[in-house]
Amino acid sequence: MTQERAWAGRFGASTAAALDNINKSISFDIALWREDLAGSRAHARMLAATGLLTADDLAAILQGLATVEQEFESGTFAVLPVDEDIHMAVERRLTDLVGEPGKRLHTARSRNDQVATDTRLYVKRASSALVAQLTRLIVMLAERSEAEAETLLPAYTHLQRGMPSTLGHHLLAYAEMLARDVVRIEAAAASADVSPLGSGACAGTSLPIDREMTARALGFSAISANSMDAVSDRDFVADFLYAGAMLMLHLSRWGEEWVLWSTAEFGFLELDDRVTTGSSMMPNKKNPDGAELLRGKAGRTVGNLAGFLTTLKGLPFAYNKDLQEDKEPLFDTHRTLTVSLEVAAVMLDAATFRRDRMAAACTGQIDATDLCERLVRAGEPLRTAHHQTGRLVRMALERGCELRDLPLDAAREHCPRIAPEILAGLSMVGLVNARDVVGGPAPRRVREASRLLLQRWQPRLNEPT
């Protein structure tokens, strides 16, 4: 059984335990075992095609790698103290299984281009899975939006009631945010879609290799143009971490609103028992833990991004061990996004909207903008109409009534052009229907936007991940 480190020939003493503790990455980069095996298979086949491996060596290596894969899948792969990282662990076990052919696998390859390849493959796989989750969530939002196209809901600015809108329109806003997240995640995947394999440690290799062959085998659309850049480039990781942080910020905003909406003070929705918890002391409590954790976990992903960008700052070419610090933030952000999107989907599916409370909240002179625009249509300049409407709002507040309930004679003291039909037409349903513009909250527009989203995203539900 191989116990010597692959690079030990140059050294006369073992590394200190303290260095081992900080240097070893096997505890976390073992997550790359699928990618490492895929890269090793492609590399081995290329070595055989270019004459650097015999057919017998290739057969032994592929059989050995199949056994290693079975061990990983069954959970029986044993990590040994000598295993510094996933690459050395796989090579060590392969050599234990097949002997000399296992020692030939690393020909024309460095851990520097190997880990860059593995990490790029991981980002592509993670991105594809996240896009699939986002697609399902966008479709759910579009379907729920269409069903709630006529549900009245105040639109808020500064957390103050601003104008009448609809719940369907509000849910579409979440869908639009998530659609932009898909664009960012797919951009990160595209950034990762370049094969560095064959770049070696920093300046390539003198051995006859076929980089295009391995790139094709691994599903990369291009090969890197510069070996020094290839082994030290982690822009794609930063891109993924940025896309992940933005996605979590969006889920955080959604979670914050639903924390507020589920309070007795708002009472706009009731969250299902599946996404809430109770109190160990207060029997009456139903806590929106799912929504709160969507809000709270955003901090992890923002921290992962900021920390990794700081790691990259000032690194010289080419590879430096600092780059090992890309794995934990990458894996953590991926896990965080995965579980958060799962919770968001359950939270949406489990929500019971209190339409009566939402409609009842459409009060407090939130029809003032519509009154102002009606005065504009009657001939008043916008600034004059705005000033006059503000005076009417003050009057309504003093009288404790809505704008539509003001006496006409009193209203005309501040607004000579006001007519009975202007005040009488200030019904919430009518005002929402009047906002019949693309991107607006009119039920017709909400249904139209929901169906467009479904046309765009539903076909993607069946795409392979």
C-alpha positions in Angstrom: 0.0 0.0 0.0 1.5 3.4 -1.1 2.4 5.5 2.0 4.9 7.9 0.5 3.8 11.3 -0.8 4.1 11.7 -4.6 6.5 14.6 -4.3 8.6 13.2 -1.4 11.7 12.5 -3.5 13.1 16.0 -3.2 12.7 16.1 0.6 14.8 14.5 3.4 12.3 15.0 6.3 8.6 14.7 6.8 6.4 17.8 7.0 5.5 19.2 10.4 2.2 18.2 11.8 1.3 22.0 11.9 1.9 22.3 8.2 -0.1 19.1 7.5 -3.0 20.6 9.4 -3.1 23.7 7.3 -1.9 22.2 4.0 -4.2 19.2 3.6 -7.4 19.8 1.7 -8.8 16.3 1.5 -11.3 17.0 4.2 -13.2 19.3 1.9 -11.9 18.8 -1.7 -13.1 15.2 -1.5 -16.3 16.7 -2.8 -14.6 16.8 -6.2 -14.2 13.0 -6.5 -16.7 12.8 -9.4 -14.9 15.5 -11.3 -11.5 14.1 -10.5 -12.4 10.7 -11.8 -13.9 12.2 -15.0 -10.7 14.2 -15.6 -8.5 11.2 -15.0 -10.5 9.0 -17.4 -10.3 11.7 -20.1 -6.6 12.2 -19.5 -5.8 8.5 -19.6 -7.6 8.0 -22.9 -5.7 10.9 -24.3 -2.4 9.5 -23.1 -3.2 6.2 -24.8 -4.3 7.9 -28.1 -1.0 9.9 -28.2 1.2 6.8 -27.4 2.1 7.7 -23.9 0.2 4.8 -22.5 -0.2 1.3 -23.8 -3.6 -0.3 -24.4 -3.0 -2.6 -21.4 -2.1 0.3 -19.2 -5.2 2.2 -20.2 -7.4 -0.8 -19.6 -5.9 -1.3 -16.1 -6.3 2.4 -15.3 -10.0 2.5 -16.4 -10.8 -0.6 -14.5 -9.1 0.7 -11.4 -10.9 4.0 -11.7 -14.2 2.2 -11.9 -13.4 0.4 -8.7 -12.5 3.7 -7.0 -15.8 5.2 -8.2 -17.7 2.2 -6.7 -16.0 2.8 -3.4 -16.9 6.5 -3.4 -20.5 5.8 -4.3 -20.8 3.1 -1.6 -19.1 5.2 1.0 -16.3 2.7 1.5 -13.4 4.7 0.1 -10.8 5.0 2.8 -8.8 8.2 3.2 -5.3 7.6 4.5 -3.0 10.0 6.4 -0.8 10.2 3.3 -3.7 11.5 1.2 -3.0 15.3 0.9 -5.9 16.0 -1.4 -8.5 14.3 -3.6 -6.0 14.0 -6.5 -3.4 12.2 -4.4 -6.0 10.1 -2.8 -7.4 8.8 -6.1 -3.9 8.2 -7.5 -2.7 6.4 -4.4 -5.8 4.1 -4.4 -5.5 3.5 -8.1 -1.9 2.5 -7.7 -2.7 0.2 -4.8 -5.3 -1.5 -7.1 -3.4 -1.7 -10.4 0.3 -1.1 -9.6 2.6 0.3 -12.3 -0.1 1.6 -14.7 -1.4 3.8 -11.8 1.9 5.5 -11.6 1.7 6.4 -15.3 -1.7 8.3 -15.0 -0.2 11.6 -13.9 2.1 11.8 -17.0 1.9 15.3 -18.6 -0.3 16.5 -15.8 0.1 18.6 -12.7 -2.2 18.9 -9.7 -2.3 22.6 -10.8 -4.1 22.0 -14.0 -5.9 19.0 -12.5 -7.5 21.0 -9.7 -8.4 23.8 -12.1 -10.1 21.3 -14.3 -12.0 19.6 -11.5 -13.1 22.9 -10.1 -14.4 24.2 -13.4 -16.3 20.9 -13.9 -17.8 21.3 -10.4 -18.9 24.9 -11.1 -20.6 23.8 -14.4 -22.4 20.9 -12.6 -23.4 23.1 -9.7 -24.6 25.9 -12.0 -26.8 23.5 -14.0 -28.4 22.1 -10.9 -29.1 25.6 -9.5 -30.6 26.8 -12.8 -33.0 23.8 -12.7 -34.1 24.7 -9.2 -34.5 28.4 -10.1 -36.5 27.4 -13.2 -39.0 25.4 -11.1 -39.3 28.3 -8.6 -39.9 30.9 -11.4 -42.6 28.6 -12.9 -44.2 28.3 -9.5 -44.2 32.1 -9.0 -45.7 32.7 -12.5 -48.5 30.2 -11.9 -49.3 31.7 -8.5 -49.1 35.2 -10.0 -51.7 34.4 -12.6 -54.0 33.0 -9.9 -53.6 36.2 -7.8 -53.9 38.6 -10.7 -56.9 40.4 -9.1 -55.9 40.2 -5.5 -55.6 43.8 -4.2 -52.4 44.6 -2.3 -50.8 47.9 -1.5 -47.5 48.7 -3.3 -45.0 50.0 -0.8 -42.1 52.4 -0.9 -40.1 53.1 2.3 -42.3 50.4 3.8 -45.2 52.9 3.6 -48.3 52.3 1.6 -47.8 54.0 -1.8 -50.3 53.0 -4.5 -52.8 50.2 -5.1 -51.4 47.1 -6.8 -52.0 43.4 -6.9 -50.5 40.3 -5.2 -49.9 38.9 -8.7 -47.8 41.9 -9.7 -45.8 41.6 -6.5 -45.1 37.9 -7.0 -43.9 38.6 -10.6 -41.3 41.0 -9.1 -39.8 38.0 -7.3 -39.8 36.0 -10.5 -38.0 38.8 -12.4 -35.3 38.9 -9.7 -34.7 35.2 -10.0 -34.7 35.3 -13.8 -31.7 37.7 -13.5 -30.1 35.2 -11.1 -30.3 32.5 -13.8 -28.5 34.8 -16.2 -25.7 35.4 -13.7 -25.3 31.7 -12.8 -25.2 30.7 -16.5 -22.6 33.4 -17.0 -20.5 31.8 -14.3 -20.9 28.4 -15.9 -19.8 29.9 -19.2 -16.8 31.4 -17.5 -15.9 28.0 -16.2 -16.4 26.3 -19.6 -12.7 26.4 -20.6 -10.4 23.4 -20.2 -7.1 24.1 -18.5 -6.0 20.4 -18.7 -2.6 20.1 -20.4 -1.3 23.4 -19.0 0.8 21.4 -16.5 2.2 23.1 -13.5 2.7 26.5 -15.1 4.3 26.2 -18.5 2.8 23.2 -20.2 4.6 20.0 -21.1 7.1 18.8 -23.7 5.2 15.5 -24.1 2.9 15.0 -27.1 -0.6 15.6 -25.8 -3.9 16.4 -27.4 -5.7 19.1 -25.3 -8.6 19.3 -27.7 -9.3 15.6 -27.1 -9.6 15.9 -23.3 -11.6 19.2 -23.6 -14.1 17.4 -25.9 -14.3 14.4 -23.6 -15.0 16.5 -20.6 -17.6 18.7 -22.4 -15.6 21.9 -22.4 -16.3 24.3 -25.3 -12.8 25.7 -25.5 -9.3 25.2 -24.2 -7.3 27.8 -22.3 -4.9 30.0 -24.3 -2.2 30.5 -21.8 -0.8 27.9 -19.4 0.2 30.4 -16.7 -3.2 32.0 -16.6 -5.0 28.6 -16.9 -3.6 27.2 -13.6 -4.1 30.5 -11.6 -7.4 31.7 -13.0 -10.2 31.5 -10.5 -12.3 34.3 -12.0 -15.0 31.7 -12.6 -15.2 30.9 -8.9 -15.5 34.6 -8.1 -18.2 34.8 -10.8 -20.1 31.9 -9.2 -19.7 33.3 -5.7 -21.0 36.7 -6.9 -24.0 35.1 -8.6 -24.7 33.1 -5.5 -24.5 36.2 -3.3 -26.9 38.1 -5.5 -29.3 35.1 -5.5 -29.2 34.9 -1.7 -29.7 38.7 -1.4 -32.9 38.3 -3.5 -34.1 35.4 -1.4 -33.3 37.4 1.6 -35.5 40.3 0.5 -38.3 37.9 -0.2 -37.8 36.2 3.2 -37.9 39.6 4.9 -41.2 40.6 3.3 -42.8 37.3 4.2 -41.5 37.6 7.8 -43.4 41.0 7.9 -46.4 39.7 6.1 -46.9 36.8 8.4 -47.0 39.0 11.5 -50.3 39.8 13.2 -49.6 43.5 12.4 -49.7 42.8 8.6 -51.5 39.5 8.6 -51.2 39.2 4.8 -50.3 35.5 4.8 -50.0 32.4 6.9 -47.0 30.2 6.5 -47.6 26.5 6.6 -46.4 24.4 9.5 -43.8 22.9 7.1 -41.7 26.1 7.1 -42.4 27.3 10.6 -41.3 26.3 14.1 -42.6 26.8 17.7 -41.1 28.2 20.9 -39.8 26.1 23.7 -41.3 28.5 26.2 -44.2 30.3 24.5 -46.9 27.8 23.3 -48.6 30.5 21.2 -45.7 31.1 18.9 -45.5 30.2 15.2 -42.1 31.4 14.0 -41.3 32.0 10.3 -37.9 30.3 10.6 -37.8 29.3 6.9 -38.2 32.9 5.8 -35.8 34.2 8.5 -33.1 31.7 7.4 -33.4 32.8 3.8 -32.7 36.3 5.1 -29.9 35.1 7.5 -28.0 32.9 5.1 -27.4 35.7 2.7 -24.6 36.8 5.1 -22.7 33.5 4.5 -22.7 33.9 0.7 -21.7 37.6 0.8 -18.9 36.7 3.3 -17.7 33.9 1.0 -17.5 36.3 -1.9 -15.7 39.0 0.0 -13.3 36.6 1.6 -12.3 34.9 -1.6 -11.8 38.2 -3.5 -9.4 39.2 -0.7 -7.6 35.9 -1.1 -7.1 36.6 -4.9 -5.8 40.1 -4.3 -2.1 40.5 -5.2 -1.4 36.8 -6.0 1.6 36.6 -8.4 1.5 34.2 -11.4 1.2 31.3 -11.7 -0.2 28.8 -9.1 0.0 29.6 -5.4 -1.3 27.4 -2.6 -3.5 30.3 -1.6 -5.8 29.2 -4.4 -6.7 26.2 -2.3 -8.9 28.6 -0.4 -11.4 28.7 -3.2 -13.0 25.3 -2.3 -14.6 25.9 1.0 -16.4 29.1 0.0 -17.4 27.6 -3.3 -18.8 24.4 -1.7 -20.5 26.3 1.1 -22.2 28.8 -1.2 -23.4 25.9 -3.4 -24.9 24.0 -0.4 -26.4 27.2 0.9 -28.1 28.0 -2.4 -29.4 24.5 -2.8 -31.1 24.2 0.6 -32.3 27.8 0.4 -34.0 27.3 -3.0 -35.6 24.1 -1.6 -37.0 26.1 1.4 -38.2 28.9 -0.9 -40.2 26.5 -3.1 -41.9 24.9 -0.1 -42.6 28.3 1.4 -44.3 29.5 -1.7 -46.2 26.2 -2.2 -47.3 26.3 1.5 -48.4 30.0 1.7 -52.0 30.9 2.4 -52.7 34.5 1.4 -55.1 36.6 3.4 -56.8 38.4 0.6 -59.2 40.2 3.0 -56.3 41.7 4.9 -54.5 42.7 1.8 -57.6 44.5 0.4 -58.3 46.1 3.8 -54.7 47.6 3.7 -55.5 49.4 0.5 -56.5 52.5 2.5 -54.8 55.7 3.8 -55.0 57.9 0.7 -53.1 55.5 -1.5 -55.3 56.7 -4.3 -53.6 60.1 -4.2 -51.4 59.5 -7.2 -54.4 58.5 -9.3 -56.3 61.6 -8.1 -53.4 63.7 -9.2 -53.2 62.1 -12.6 -57.0 62.6 -13.1 -56.5 66.3 -12.4 -53.7 66.3 -15.0 -56.2 64.8 -17.5 -58.6 67.5 -16.6 -56.0 70.1 -17.6 -54.0 71.0 -14.6 -50.2 71.1 -14.9 -48.6 68.2 -13.0 -46.9 70.3 -10.4 -50.1 72.2 -9.7 -52.1 69.0 -9.5 -49.5 67.4 -7.2 -49.7 70.4 -4.8 -53.5 70.5 -4.8 -53.7 66.7 -4.2 -51.3 67.1 -1.3 -53.7 69.6 0.3 -56.6 67.2 -0.2 -54.6 64.5 1.5 -54.0 66.7 4.5 -57.7 67.5 4.6 -58.7 63.9 4.4 -56.3 63.1 7.2 -57.7 65.8 9.4 -61.2 64.6 8.7 -60.3 60.9 9.2 -61.7 59.9 5.8 -60.5 58.7 2.4 -60.1 61.1 -0.5 -63.2 59.8 -2.3 -65.3 60.6 0.8 -64.3 64.3 0.9 -67.2 66.8 0.4 -67.0 68.2 -3.1 -67.4 71.8 -2.0 -64.5 71.4 0.6 -62.3 69.8 -2.0 -62.9 72.6 -4.5 -61.5 75.1 -2.0 -58.0 73.7 -2.8 -58.7 72.1 -6.2 -61.1 74.2 -8.4 -61.0 71.7 -11.3 -62.1 68.7 -9.3 -65.4 67.2 -10.5 -67.8 64.7 -8.8 -66.8 61.9 -11.2 -63.1 62.3 -10.2 -63.7 61.6 -6.6 -66.4 58.9 -7.3 -64.0 57.0 -9.6 -61.4 56.4 -6.9 -62.2 52.7 -6.4 -59.3 50.4 -5.7 -60.4 47.9 -8.3 -60.9 50.6 -10.9 -57.6 52.2 -10.2 -55.6 49.0 -10.5 -57.4 48.2 -13.8 -56.5 51.6 -15.0 -52.7 50.9 -14.7 -52.9 49.0 -17.9 -49.3 49.4 -19.1 -46.7 46.8 -19.9 -45.1 45.9 -16.6 -48.0 47.3 -14.6 -50.4 45.7 -12.0 -53.6 45.7 -14.0 -54.9 42.1 -13.9 -54.8 41.8 -17.7 -51.1 42.8 -17.7 -50.3 40.5 -14.8 -51.9 37.5 -16.6 -50.1 38.4 -19.7 -46.7 38.7 -18.0 -47.3 35.4 -16.1 -48.1 33.6 -19.3 -45.0 35.0 -21.0 -42.9 33.7 -18.1 -44.5 30.3 -18.3 -43.9 30.2 -22.1 -40.2 31.0 -21.5 -39.5 28.8 -18.5 -41.8 25.8 -18.5 -40.0 24.2 -21.5 -36.8 24.4 -19.5 -38.2 22.2 -16.8 -37.5 19.1 -18.9 -33.9 20.1 -19.8 -31.3 17.8 -18.4 -29.2 19.1 -15.5 
